Amino acid sequence: SLSRHKEPKRAHSGPSGQASEMVVTYFFCGEEIPYRRMMKSHCLTLGHFKEQLRKKGNYRYYFKKASSEFDCGAVFEEIWEDCTVLPMYEGKILGKVERVD
């Protein structure tokens, strides 16, 4: 099933084809409207993501990734180590930030 991921990379739009800008979208603590930002990195870690947040407090971080476990084809995976590269879903990073009480 790994061969399915070797499709042509069409996620990067732009004439240069460089992957230096990445769309990062995330929901913050149950808010209805997600935040969206462009981040200059082709290999984004949780540490990079947390630097951009600049919000004080304890949070848990979940990121959407493809999964064949469920019919919906995706799961939200919790990431907790700053050095972990964030998973991508359909060429984008989609996260959820939940407050830890």
Secondary structure, DSSP 8 states (H G I E B T S, - for coil): -GGGGGS---S--SSS----EEEEEEEETT-SS-EEEEEE-SS-BHHHHHHHH---S-EEEEEEEE-SSSTTSEEEEEE--TTSB---BTTBEEEEEEE--
